Amino acid sequence: MKLILFLALVLSTHVYAQGGQGHQGKMHDGSHHEGMHYGGMHGNSHGLDATTLKQFFEPLPASIIDEKKNATLIKLGRMLYMDPRLSVNDKIACNSCHQLNKFGVDNEPTSPGHEGKRGGRNSPTTLNAALHIAQFWDGRAKDVEEQALGPILNPVEMGMPNEAAVINKLKKIDEYKDLFPQAFKDEKDPFQHKNVGKAIGAFERTLLTPSRFDDFLKGDENALKEDEKRGLKKFIHMGCINCHNGAVIGGNSFKKLGLVESYETADMGRYEVTGIESDKKVFKVPSLRNITKTAPYFHDGSIETLDEVIRLMAKHQLGQQVGDGFIRDVKAFLGSLTDKDKD
């Protein structure tokens, strides 16, 4: 029954986006009266239905790893994440491109590697990434443990020549001589390349960023401001939730960029992994958590402002033109997804 209700709600948002006031080509001016008449949530005035919200969103879990049980493994992972010695010239760490003091990104279109060369894709945030369906824009790594190993051996990024070189280097560092055996005490040989990924992944599983929106989902109606509530309502009714839903408001599906109106990009996305024709220009849907802090945007970092992202997504994914009012309110809602400890 819940599945049937969910599908009905998805269909209703699609119908809204394609018909009535949301028919293709009509400009949404962002006014407060766009036919959005959900029933009240516990008698509230902003017209957001708790049942509807629960079908599309869920709060972040409190934890996805036993931090007490895995304390040593997490400590090792954090040290590796921050350590530039994992690169061939001792200058590039995971944190160089995924800076924890910058919401897990470097705010660069694409990131410079050990020789200053740049890759072709934007470095996505590591915050909340462990909850995603897969890792990288094309989903080629199944989890954060696998993803963490990729950049270390990438010739453009950290540039280590092979797995043996990584392990030989780590074995010579005093801190790791103690931490690896402690973290992998049940293994005869704790110094294995796969364990580097396990440790970094364990640390990344602690990088959850609950926001005011989570408080709102849990029943605190005062957690969001009025313009944020308006933006949420418009976000739902326009159909944005067809892709951006779940605990991380995205990150749980793959979609074609240019679903309704073609989007020009030379990057073939997931097709490069699968070789399936229908996967051309298909990318993992990014999470919208902390999105106001992680510019620039898109797989290639080509879009500088969130205002432009909202306009382009409406156009290319939903076939809609949106006005300044819509952009302003939806952007306000997206601001409520920022880590509340840093908001």
C-alpha positions as a Markdown table, in Angstrom:
| # | Residue | x | y | z |
|---|---|---|---|---|
| 1 | Met | 0.0 | 0.0 | 0.0 |
| 2 | Lys | 2.9 | 2.4 | 0.8 |
| 3 | Leu | 4.4 | 1.7 | -2.5 |
| 4 | Ile | 1.1 | 2.4 | -4.3 |
| 5 | Leu | 0.8 | 5.7 | -2.4 |
| 6 | Phe | 4.3 | 6.7 | -3.2 |
| 7 | Leu | 3.8 | 6.1 | -6.9 |
| 8 | Ala | 0.6 | 8.0 | -6.9 |
| 9 | Leu | 2.3 | 11.0 | -5.3 |
| 10 | Val | 5.2 | 10.9 | -7.8 |
| 11 | Leu | 2.6 | 10.8 | -10.6 |
| 12 | Ser | 0.7 | 13.7 | -9.1 |
| 13 | Thr | 3.8 | 15.9 | -9.0 |
| 14 | His | 4.6 | 15.0 | -12.6 |
| 15 | Val | 1.1 | 15.8 | -13.7 |
| 16 | Tyr | 1.4 | 19.1 | -11.8 |
| 17 | Ala | 4.6 | 19.9 | -13.5 |
| 18 | Gln | 3.3 | 19.1 | -17.0 |
| 19 | Gly | -0.3 | 20.4 | -16.7 |
| 20 | Gly | -2.4 | 23.2 | -15.4 |
| 21 | Gln | -0.3 | 26.1 | -14.2 |
| 22 | Gly | 2.8 | 24.1 | -14.7 |
| 23 | His | 2.4 | 23.3 | -18.4 |
| 24 | Gln | 5.5 | 23.3 | -20.5 |
| 25 | Gly | 6.7 | 26.8 | -21.5 |
| 26 | Lys | 4.6 | 28.7 | -19.0 |
| 27 | Met | 6.7 | 31.0 | -16.7 |
| 28 | His | 6.3 | 30.3 | -13.0 |
| 29 | Asp | 6.6 | 33.7 | -11.3 |
| 30 | Gly | 7.2 | 32.3 | -7.9 |
| 31 | Ser | 4.1 | 33.9 | -6.4 |
| 32 | His | 2.6 | 32.4 | -3.2 |
| 33 | His | -0.5 | 31.2 | -5.0 |
| 34 | Glu | 0.4 | 28.5 | -7.5 |
| 35 | Gly | -2.4 | 26.1 | -6.9 |
| 36 | Met | -0.6 | 24.4 | -4.0 |
| 37 | His | -3.3 | 23.3 | -1.6 |
| 38 | Tyr | -2.0 | 20.5 | 0.5 |
| 39 | Gly | -3.9 | 19.8 | 3.7 |
| 40 | Gly | -2.5 | 21.3 | 6.9 |
| 41 | Met | 0.2 | 19.6 | 8.9 |
| 42 | His | -1.2 | 19.5 | 12.4 |
| 43 | Gly | -3.3 | 22.5 | 11.5 |
| 44 | Asn | -0.4 | 24.6 | 10.3 |
| 45 | Ser | -0.7 | 27.5 | 7.9 |
| 46 | His | 2.0 | 26.7 | 5.4 |
| 47 | Gly | 0.1 | 23.9 | 3.8 |
| 48 | Leu | 2.6 | 21.1 | 3.9 |
| 49 | Asp | 1.2 | 17.6 | 4.5 |
| 50 | Ala | 3.2 | 15.5 | 6.9 |
| 51 | Thr | 2.1 | 12.3 | 5.1 |
| 52 | Thr | 3.4 | 13.7 | 1.8 |
| 53 | Leu | 6.7 | 14.8 | 3.3 |
| 54 | Lys | 7.2 | 11.3 | 4.7 |
| 55 | Gln | 6.7 | 9.7 | 1.3 |
| 56 | Phe | 9.5 | 11.7 | -0.2 |
| 57 | Phe | 11.9 | 12.5 | 2.6 |
| 58 | Glu | 13.4 | 11.0 | 5.7 |
| 59 | Pro | 15.7 | 12.5 | 8.3 |
| 60 | Leu | 19.4 | 11.5 | 8.3 |
| 61 | Pro | 20.1 | 8.6 | 10.5 |
| 62 | Ala | 21.8 | 9.4 | 13.8 |
| 63 | Ser | 24.7 | 7.1 | 12.8 |
| 64 | Ile | 25.6 | 4.6 | 10.2 |
| 65 | Ile | 28.7 | 3.2 | 11.9 |
| 66 | Asp | 29.4 | 2.1 | 15.5 |
| 67 | Glu | 31.9 | 4.8 | 16.4 |
| 68 | Lys | 32.8 | 3.3 | 19.7 |
| 69 | Lys | 33.4 | -0.1 | 18.4 |
| 70 | Asn | 35.3 | 1.2 | 15.4 |
| 71 | Ala | 37.1 | 4.1 | 17.2 |
| 72 | Thr | 40.6 | 2.9 | 16.2 |
| 73 | Leu | 39.6 | 2.2 | 12.6 |
| 74 | Ile | 38.0 | 5.7 | 12.3 |
| 75 | Lys | 41.1 | 7.3 | 13.8 |
| 76 | Leu | 43.2 | 5.6 | 11.2 |
| 77 | Gly | 40.9 | 6.6 | 8.5 |
| 78 | Arg | 40.8 | 10.3 | 9.5 |
| 79 | Met | 44.6 | 10.3 | 9.6 |
| 80 | Leu | 44.8 | 8.8 | 6.1 |
| 81 | Tyr | 42.1 | 11.2 | 4.8 |
| 82 | Met | 44.2 | 14.2 | 5.9 |
| 83 | Asp | 47.6 | 12.8 | 4.9 |
| 84 | Pro | 49.3 | 14.2 | 1.8 |
| 85 | Arg | 51.9 | 11.4 | 2.0 |
| 86 | Leu | 49.3 | 9.2 | 0.2 |
| 87 | Ser | 50.3 | 11.0 | -2.9 |
| 88 | Val | 53.4 | 10.5 | -5.0 |
| 89 | Asn | 54.9 | 13.9 | -4.1 |
| 90 | Asp | 53.5 | 14.2 | -0.5 |
| 91 | Lys | 51.4 | 17.2 | -1.5 |
| 92 | Ile | 47.8 | 15.9 | -2.2 |
| 93 | Ala | 45.5 | 14.4 | 0.4 |
| 94 | Cys | 41.9 | 13.3 | 0.2 |
| 95 | Asn | 41.2 | 16.5 | 2.1 |
| 96 | Ser | 42.9 | 18.6 | -0.7 |
| 97 | Cys | 39.9 | 18.1 | -3.0 |
| 98 | His | 37.3 | 17.2 | -0.3 |
| 99 | Gln | 38.1 | 19.8 | 2.4 |
| 100 | Leu | 36.2 | 19.2 | 5.6 |
| 101 | Asn | 36.2 | 22.9 | 6.4 |
| 102 | Lys | 34.6 | 23.6 | 3.1 |
| 103 | Phe | 31.7 | 21.2 | 3.3 |
| 104 | Gly | 33.7 | 18.3 | 1.7 |
| 105 | Val | 34.6 | 20.1 | -1.5 |
| 106 | Asp | 37.3 | 22.6 | -2.7 |
| 107 | Asn | 34.9 | 25.0 | -4.5 |
| 108 | Glu | 36.9 | 24.5 | -7.8 |
| 109 | Pro | 35.3 | 23.5 | -11.1 |
| 110 | Thr | 37.7 | 20.6 | -11.3 |
| 111 | Ser | 40.5 | 19.8 | -8.9 |
| 112 | Pro | 44.3 | 20.0 | -9.5 |
| 113 | Gly | 46.3 | 16.8 | -8.9 |
| 114 | His | 49.9 | 16.2 | -7.9 |
| 115 | Glu | 51.2 | 17.9 | -11.0 |
| 116 | Gly | 48.6 | 20.6 | -11.2 |
| 117 | Lys | 46.7 | 18.9 | -14.0 |
| 118 | Arg | 42.9 | 18.8 | -13.6 |
| 119 | Gly | 40.5 | 16.0 | -14.1 |
| 120 | Gly | 37.4 | 16.3 | -16.2 |
| 121 | Arg | 34.8 | 16.2 | -13.4 |
| 122 | Asn | 33.9 | 18.2 | -10.3 |
| 123 | Ser | 34.9 | 16.8 | -7.0 |
| 124 | Pro | 31.7 | 15.9 | -5.1 |
| 125 | Thr | 31.4 | 16.3 | -1.4 |
| 126 | Thr | 32.3 | 13.5 | 0.9 |
| 127 | Leu | 29.8 | 14.6 | 3.5 |
| 128 | Asn | 26.9 | 12.2 | 3.7 |
| 129 | Ala | 28.4 | 10.4 | 0.7 |
| 130 | Ala | 28.3 | 7.0 | 2.5 |
| 131 | Leu | 24.5 | 7.0 | 2.1 |
| 132 | His | 24.6 | 7.3 | -1.7 |
| 133 | Ile | 23.7 | 4.5 | -4.0 |
| 134 | Ala | 27.2 | 4.5 | -5.4 |
| 135 | Gln | 30.2 | 6.7 | -5.7 |
| 136 | Phe | 31.6 | 9.1 | -8.4 |
| 137 | Trp | 29.4 | 10.9 | -10.8 |
| 138 | Asp | 29.2 | 7.7 | -13.0 |
| 139 | Gly | 28.7 | 5.3 | -10.1 |
| 140 | Arg | 31.7 | 3.2 | -10.9 |
| 141 | Ala | 32.5 | 2.6 | -7.2 |
| 142 | Lys | 30.0 | 0.7 | -5.1 |
| 143 | Asp | 30.8 | 2.4 | -1.8 |
| 144 | Val | 33.0 | 4.9 | 0.0 |
| 145 | Glu | 35.6 | 2.2 | 0.8 |
| 146 | Glu | 36.1 | 1.4 | -2.9 |
| 147 | Gln | 36.0 | 5.1 | -3.9 |
| 148 | Ala | 38.7 | 6.1 | -1.5 |
| 149 | Leu | 41.2 | 3.9 | -3.3 |
| 150 | Gly | 40.6 | 5.4 | -6.7 |
| 151 | Pro | 42.3 | 8.8 | -6.5 |
| 152 | Ile | 45.4 | 7.4 | -4.8 |
| 153 | Leu | 46.4 | 5.4 | -7.9 |
| 154 | Asn | 45.0 | 7.9 | -10.4 |
| 155 | Pro | 47.9 | 9.3 | -12.4 |
| 156 | Val | 46.2 | 12.8 | -12.6 |
| 157 | Glu | 45.2 | 12.9 | -8.9 |
| 158 | Met | 47.5 | 11.5 | -6.3 |
| 159 | Gly | 49.7 | 9.6 | -8.7 |
| 160 | Met | 50.9 | 6.7 | -6.7 |
| 161 | Pro | 52.3 | 4.1 | -9.2 |
| 162 | Asn | 50.8 | 0.9 | -7.7 |
| 163 | Glu | 49.4 | -0.7 | -4.5 |
| 164 | Ala | 52.7 | -2.0 | -3.4 |
| 165 | Ala | 54.2 | 1.5 | -3.5 |
| 166 | Val | 51.4 | 2.8 | -1.3 |
| 167 | Ile | 51.9 | 0.1 | 1.3 |
| 168 | Asn | 55.7 | 0.3 | 1.3 |
| 169 | Lys | 55.3 | 4.0 | 2.0 |
| 170 | Leu | 52.9 | 3.6 | 4.8 |
| 171 | Lys | 54.9 | 0.9 | 6.5 |
| 172 | Lys | 57.8 | 3.4 | 7.0 |
| 173 | Ile | 55.6 | 6.0 | 8.9 |
| 174 | Asp | 55.7 | 5.6 | 12.6 |
| 175 | Glu | 52.1 | 6.4 | 13.3 |
| 176 | Tyr | 50.9 | 3.8 | 10.9 |
| 177 | Lys | 53.2 | 1.1 | 12.3 |
| 178 | Asp | 51.0 | 1.3 | 15.4 |
| 179 | Leu | 47.6 | 2.1 | 14.0 |
| 180 | Phe | 47.2 | -0.4 | 11.3 |
| 181 | Pro | 47.8 | -3.4 | 13.6 |
| 182 | Gln | 45.5 | -1.9 | 16.1 |
| 183 | Ala | 42.7 | -1.3 | 13.6 |
| 184 | Phe | 43.1 | -4.7 | 11.9 |
| 185 | Lys | 44.1 | -6.8 | 14.9 |
| 186 | Asp | 42.4 | -9.9 | 13.6 |
| 187 | Glu | 44.4 | -9.9 | 10.3 |
| 188 | Lys | 47.8 | -11.6 | 10.0 |
| 189 | Asp | 48.9 | -8.8 | 7.7 |
| 190 | Pro | 47.2 | -5.5 | 8.5 |
| 191 | Phe | 49.1 | -3.6 | 5.9 |
| 192 | Gln | 47.0 | -4.3 | 2.8 |
| 193 | His | 45.8 | -1.8 | 0.2 |
| 194 | Lys | 42.2 | -2.7 | 0.7 |
| 195 | Asn | 42.5 | -1.8 | 4.3 |
| 196 | Val | 43.4 | 1.8 | 3.4 |
| 197 | Gly | 40.0 | 2.0 | 1.7 |
| 198 | Lys | 38.3 | 0.4 | 4.7 |
| 199 | Ala | 39.8 | 2.8 | 7.1 |
| 200 | Ile | 39.0 | 6.0 | 5.1 |
| 201 | Gly | 35.5 | 4.6 | 4.4 |
| 202 | Ala | 34.9 | 4.1 | 8.1 |
| 203 | Phe | 35.9 | 7.7 | 8.7 |
| 204 | Glu | 33.7 | 9.0 | 5.9 |
| 205 | Arg | 30.7 | 7.1 | 7.4 |
| 206 | Thr | 30.9 | 9.5 | 10.4 |
| 207 | Leu | 30.5 | 12.6 | 8.1 |
| 208 | Leu | 26.8 | 13.1 | 8.5 |
| 209 | Thr | 25.4 | 16.6 | 8.7 |
| 210 | Pro | 21.9 | 16.9 | 10.2 |
| 211 | Ser | 20.2 | 20.1 | 9.3 |
| 212 | Arg | 17.2 | 22.2 | 10.3 |
| 213 | Phe | 15.2 | 20.4 | 7.7 |
| 214 | Asp | 15.7 | 17.1 | 9.6 |
| 215 | Asp | 14.3 | 18.9 | 12.7 |
| 216 | Phe | 11.3 | 20.0 | 10.5 |
| 217 | Leu | 10.8 | 16.4 | 9.3 |
| 218 | Lys | 10.8 | 15.2 | 12.9 |
| 219 | Gly | 7.9 | 17.6 | 13.8 |
| 220 | Asp | 9.5 | 20.9 | 14.7 |
| 221 | Glu | 7.4 | 23.3 | 12.5 |
| 222 | Asn | 9.5 | 26.3 | 13.6 |
| 223 | Ala | 12.7 | 24.8 | 12.3 |
| 224 | Leu | 12.1 | 26.3 | 8.8 |
| 225 | Lys | 11.4 | 30.0 | 8.0 |
| 226 | Glu | 8.4 | 31.0 | 6.0 |
| 227 | Asp | 10.3 | 31.5 | 2.8 |
| 228 | Glu | 11.9 | 28.1 | 3.2 |
| 229 | Lys | 8.5 | 26.5 | 3.7 |
| 230 | Arg | 7.3 | 28.2 | 0.5 |
| 231 | Gly | 10.4 | 26.9 | -1.3 |
| 232 | Leu | 9.8 | 23.4 | -0.1 |
| 233 | Lys | 6.2 | 23.5 | -1.3 |
| 234 | Lys | 7.3 | 24.7 | -4.7 |
| 235 | Phe | 10.1 | 22.1 | -4.8 |
| 236 | Ile | 7.6 | 19.4 | -4.2 |
| 237 | His | 4.9 | 20.7 | -6.6 |
| 238 | Met | 7.3 | 21.4 | -9.5 |
| 239 | Gly | 8.4 | 17.7 | -9.4 |
| 240 | Cys | 12.0 | 18.2 | -8.1 |
| 241 | Ile | 11.3 | 15.4 | -5.6 |
| 242 | Asn | 11.1 | 12.9 | -8.5 |
| 243 | Cys | 14.9 | 12.9 | -8.4 |
| 244 | His | 15.9 | 14.6 | -5.2 |
| 245 | Asn | 14.3 | 12.6 | -2.4 |
| 246 | Gly | 15.2 | 10.3 | 0.4 |
| 247 | Ala | 17.6 | 10.9 | 3.4 |
| 248 | Val | 20.2 | 12.8 | 1.4 |
| 249 | Ile | 17.7 | 14.6 | -1.0 |
| 250 | Gly | 19.3 | 12.8 | -4.0 |
| 251 | Gly | 22.3 | 10.5 | -4.3 |
| 252 | Asn | 20.0 | 7.4 | -4.6 |
| 253 | Ser | 19.4 | 7.2 | -8.4 |
| 254 | Phe | 20.9 | 7.8 | -11.8 |
| 255 | Lys | 19.2 | 10.2 | -14.3 |
| 256 | Lys | 19.9 | 11.5 | -17.7 |
| 257 | Leu | 21.1 | 15.2 | -17.8 |
| 258 | Gly | 18.7 | 16.7 | -20.2 |
| 259 | Leu | 15.8 | 14.4 | -19.5 |
| 260 | Val | 13.1 | 16.7 | -21.2 |
| 261 | Glu | 15.2 | 19.2 | -23.1 |
| 262 | Ser | 18.7 | 18.2 | -24.3 |
| 263 | Tyr | 21.7 | 19.4 | -22.4 |
| 264 | Glu | 25.0 | 19.9 | -24.2 |
| 265 | Thr | 27.9 | 18.1 | -22.7 |
| 266 | Ala | 30.7 | 16.0 | -24.1 |
| 267 | Asp | 30.8 | 13.8 | -21.0 |
| 268 | Met | 28.9 | 10.6 | -21.6 |
| 269 | Gly | 28.6 | 9.9 | -17.8 |
| 270 | Arg | 27.6 | 6.4 | -16.8 |
| 271 | Tyr | 27.9 | 5.2 | -20.4 |
| 272 | Glu | 31.6 | 5.1 | -19.9 |
| 273 | Val | 31.2 | 2.5 | -17.2 |
| 274 | Thr | 28.4 | 0.4 | -18.7 |
| 275 | Gly | 28.6 | 0.8 | -22.4 |
| 276 | Ile | 24.8 | 0.9 | -22.5 |
| 277 | Glu | 23.5 | 3.4 | -25.1 |
| 278 | Ser | 20.7 | 4.6 | -22.8 |
| 279 | Asp | 23.3 | 5.5 | -20.1 |
| 280 | Lys | 24.7 | 8.3 | -22.3 |
| 281 | Lys | 24.7 | 11.6 | -20.3 |
| 282 | Val | 23.4 | 9.7 | -17.3 |
| 283 | Phe | 24.9 | 10.8 | -13.9 |
| 284 | Lys | 24.3 | 10.1 | -10.3 |
| 285 | Val | 21.7 | 12.5 | -9.0 |
| 286 | Pro | 23.7 | 14.7 | -6.5 |
| 287 | Ser | 22.6 | 15.1 | -2.9 |
| 288 | Leu | 21.3 | 18.6 | -2.1 |
| 289 | Arg | 22.5 | 18.6 | 1.4 |
| 290 | Asn | 24.9 | 21.5 | 2.0 |
| 291 | Ile | 24.3 | 22.5 | -1.6 |
| 292 | Thr | 24.4 | 26.2 | -1.0 |
| 293 | Lys | 28.0 | 25.8 | 0.2 |
| 294 | Thr | 29.4 | 23.5 | -2.5 |
| 295 | Ala | 29.6 | 25.6 | -5.7 |
| 296 | Pro | 30.4 | 25.3 | -8.5 |
| 297 | Tyr | 27.9 | 22.8 | -9.8 |
| 298 | Phe | 27.2 | 20.0 | -12.2 |
| 299 | His | 29.5 | 17.1 | -13.1 |
| 300 | Asp | 32.0 | 19.5 | -14.8 |
| 301 | Gly | 31.7 | 22.4 | -12.3 |
| 302 | Ser | 30.6 | 24.6 | -15.1 |
| 303 | Ile | 27.7 | 26.3 | -13.4 |
| 304 | Glu | 28.8 | 29.0 | -10.8 |
| 305 | Thr | 25.5 | 29.9 | -9.0 |
| 306 | Leu | 22.7 | 28.0 | -7.4 |
| 307 | Asp | 20.2 | 30.3 | -9.0 |
| 308 | Glu | 21.4 | 29.2 | -12.5 |
| 309 | Val | 21.3 | 25.6 | -11.4 |
| 310 | Ile | 17.7 | 25.8 | -10.3 |
| 311 | Arg | 16.7 | 27.5 | -13.6 |
| 312 | Leu | 18.6 | 25.0 | -15.7 |
| 313 | Met | 17.2 | 22.0 | -13.8 |
| 314 | Ala | 13.7 | 23.2 | -14.3 |
| 315 | Lys | 14.3 | 23.7 | -18.0 |
| 316 | His | 16.2 | 20.6 | -18.9 |
| 317 | Gln | 14.8 | 18.0 | -16.4 |
| 318 | Leu | 11.2 | 19.2 | -16.2 |
| 319 | Gly | 10.6 | 21.3 | -19.3 |
| 320 | Gln | 9.7 | 24.4 | -17.2 |
| 321 | Gln | 10.6 | 28.0 | -17.2 |
| 322 | Val | 10.8 | 29.5 | -13.7 |
| 323 | Gly | 10.9 | 33.1 | -12.5 |
| 324 | Asp | 12.8 | 34.9 | -9.9 |
| 325 | Gly | 10.3 | 34.2 | -7.2 |
| 326 | Phe | 10.5 | 30.5 | -7.7 |
| 327 | Ile | 14.3 | 30.5 | -7.7 |
| 328 | Arg | 14.4 | 32.7 | -4.6 |
| 329 | Asp | 12.1 | 30.5 | -2.5 |
| 330 | Val | 13.5 | 27.2 | -3.6 |
| 331 | Lys | 17.0 | 28.5 | -2.9 |
| 332 | Ala | 15.9 | 29.5 | 0.5 |
| 333 | Phe | 14.6 | 25.9 | 1.1 |
| 334 | Leu | 17.9 | 24.5 | 0.0 |
| 335 | Gly | 19.6 | 26.7 | 2.5 |
| 336 | Ser | 17.8 | 24.7 | 5.3 |
| 337 | Leu | 19.7 | 21.6 | 4.2 |
| 338 | Thr | 23.0 | 23.0 | 5.5 |
| 339 | Asp | 24.7 | 21.4 | 8.4 |
| 340 | Lys | 23.0 | 23.1 | 11.4 |
| 341 | Asp | 26.2 | 23.1 | 13.3 |
| 342 | Lys | 27.7 | 25.4 | 10.6 |
| 343 | Asp | 24.5 | 27.1 | 9.4 |
